Every structure is written in structure tokens, then in C-alpha cells.
């Protein structure tokens, strides 16, 4: 069952407008979560805001947002003042410009959302915008207000719909060159390159979601299920925590190591077949 839409508004390109809905493309609902309990009573522990100076609990309605201007000095912002900062992008994704798809590095991508037409009448306009981007290999850049903050978004075709990626703010992305500039070697030995390419070839597989499964999550669910049945959880073969390996003290020839690695991969493939 598809989750509920959490944002509804309009997708706009010049004079073309269509109603759309937006839904998060990822979810962490299936993750194991724990509540804090009182061990003696088994009751849940409740969090409560208290005054940082007096230690007294804060009553409902007395908690406000404050912008720091100095040590222990704040400008108080009321809810109606925050709501007043309403922008057109609160309800409209207006595509301002288009850029080549491969011109935006993955590091700018923040969170993905599925965008779908919100009524049958708007499907034609939605489909034209989607397919035009697909044909030209372009993505749309727009802005939208989410959680009271305006975010830049990248829109790209995704099957029958559109995938909207919120983009990180400019001050959030660090320059790679600041970290990589001291790496001297940029053209490795070609013989070594051929061996590494061989290793890559031996280990190449089709992408499968099982490659990013969470073994810790699976084990936690086993323990929880065993506790439900009041049975001790059985340890899986090979599930014990691996001992940290010692760092080799001797210098190994990269060429020899790669040759052995390639031979090892070939042996594994023969065993499987």
C-alpha cells in the first residue's frame, strides 16, 4: 500500500500548470526502534522540556523559537511570524531552468521524493513535461518549501512519474580539491591497472537490493522473536564479531598481491560453477 502524500501543490512550467502530489521515496519505518522504559515498572519513560536555569518543567504553549544573538541572548520568534514567511514555492514547484542531467554531482543530492499528478485532467501536462526532460536528457531546477524552509529541488523523469531530489545548500558541500590536492599520483602503472580491471571484471554483478541489507537489523528481529517465545536466540554460524586484523608489518609487492587476488577470484568462480 502506497504511503499518503505529504505535500500537495502545483507543478508549473511557464504558463503550463498541473496539480501534483509529493511523497518521500525512502522510508525508515521498517527499522527496529526501541522505547525507553523504567526497568522496575516496565512503563515508558516520558521526555519533558525543563528550563535550563530553574530546572522547572515548561508548560504547553510556553516553548518558543529563539534566534541567538549573543551569550544567553535571543530574539523570540512567534509561530505566526514564522508562518508569515510564506513563499510562492510553498504550494508551487515552478521550474525556473533546465540543466544537463550529468552536470549535477551526486554529492548535491539530499532526499528523494516521488512526484505524481494529482488528478486526471493534469496528467497530460505532467506527462509532456516529464517526457520532454527525458528526451532532452535534461533535469529541471526549481524551489519548494518543505518543513518551513525553501529548498532547491532537481526534477528528473522516473518511470511514469518524476523524481524530485532536494539539493543541499551551497554552504553544506565541501570542495573535494581541498582534501585531494595532496594526493600526488594521478596516473598509476598500466600493468597494475590491467590487473585491477581484471579484479573488477571478476567481481562485477548486476545490482540487487540484497547488497544493502542490514544484518544487524535481521539479528535484532531474531532476538526479539526469540524473546517473544521466551527462547534463547541461536547464534548464526559465522555471525560472531570478527577480531580486528593486525596491520601487516612487512611491505608487500602490489604486483604480487594483485596477481594472487586475480588467481583467487578465478578459483572462487570455478568452485561456484
C-alpha positions, -999 to +999 in steps of 0.1 A: +000+000+000+015+033-011+020+059+017+000+090+019+011+121+001+027+146+025+027+176+001+002+188-025+005+217-048+012+226-085+040+218-110+045+248-132+065+254-164+059+289-178+021+290-184+016+252-181+004+242-147-008+209-132-018+197-097+007+173-082+014+154-051+047+146-035+057+116-013+090+106+002+107+080-019+125+064+011+114+053+045+129+040+077+096+028+092+108-008+090+138-002+112+138-017+146+131+010+172+132+009+210+114+029+236+130+039+269+114+021+298+116+021+336+132-012+344+113-015+377+078-008+365+081-016+328+064+017+320+076+041+292+098+070+302+085+103+291+107+132+280+099+167+292+114+201+285+127+219+315+140+255+320+178+254+316+183+277+346+154+270+370+151+233+362+113+237+363+091+219+336+079+241+307+041+243+303+025+236+270+024+268+249+054+284+267+080+268+244+090+293+216+117+295+190+147+318+197+174+331+174+207+335+193+223+370+191+248+366+219+256+347+250+222+339+267+206+365+244+178+355+219+153+371+196+120+353+202+100+343+171+063+335+174+045+308+154+025+334+134+057+353+125+073+320+111+041+313+092+041+348+077+073+340+058+052+323+031+066+320-003+051+311-037+071+279-035+050+268-005+024+255-029+041+256-063+071+239-079+079+264-106+106+250-129+129+280-134+156+265-155+170+232-170+205+218-168+221+186-183+215+156-161+251+147-156+261+183-146+249+178-110+272+156-090+256+131-066+271+149-036+244+176-041+216+151-038+199+152-004+165+134-002+143+119-029+106+124-034+081+109-059+060+135-077+028+123-093-002+140-110-029+147-085-059+145-109-067+130-144-070+164-160-035+174-152-019+141-164-013+153-199+006+184-189+026+163-163+034+137-190+046+163-215+070+179-190+083+145-179+089+131-214+104+164-227+130+162-199+137+125-207+141+132-245+165+161-240+183+144-211+177+175-190+166+180-154+145+208-141+157+231-112+131+246-090+124+255-054+098+243-029+091+250+008+094+218+029+092+220+067+092+258+066+124+260+047+127+267+010+147+240-007+162+239-042+150+207-060+161+188-090+133+172-111+140+142-133+119+116-151+114+083-132+093+057-150+058+072-154+064+098-127+090+124-117+117+121-090+124+152-071+157+154-053+161+182-027+195+196-032+220+205-004+226+242+003+257+257-011+274+260+023+269+223+031+290+209+003+328+209+008+352+213-021+368+179-029+400+196-041+407+208-005+410+171+005+425+155-026+451+181-037+480+165-017+475+131-035+505+130-059+500+100-081+472+105-106+484+081-133+491+046-119+513+020-136+494+005-166+503-031-156+487-026-122+457-010-139+452-041-160+452-064-130+428-042-110+405-041-141+406-079-141+396-079-105+367-056-112+356-078-140+357-109-118+336-092-091+311-075-114+274-084-108+240-070-116+227-046-089+204-062-064+188-046-033+200-075-012+235-060-015+225-033+010+206-054+035+211-047+072+224-079+090+222-061+124+185-054+118+179-091+109+197-103+140+178-079+162+145-092+148+156-127+156+164-118+192+131-100+196+112-130+181+130-154+204+122-132+234+085-133+224+087-171+226+109-169+257+136-189+240+174-180+238+184-167+203+206-190+184+239-176+171+243-179+133+273-196+120+299-170+113+279-143+130+303-137+158+321-104+157+353-107+138+385-100+156+403-069+143+431-079+119+466-069+126+481-044+102+508-061+081+542-050+092+560-060+060+558-042+027+540-064+001+546-060-036+514-045-051+520-065-083+523-098-064+492-090-043+471-082-073+483-114-092+473-135-062+440-117-059+431-123-096+440-160-092+419-162-060+389-148-078+393-172-107+394-201-082+362-189-065+344-187-098+354-222-108+343-235-074+308-219-078+304-232-113 
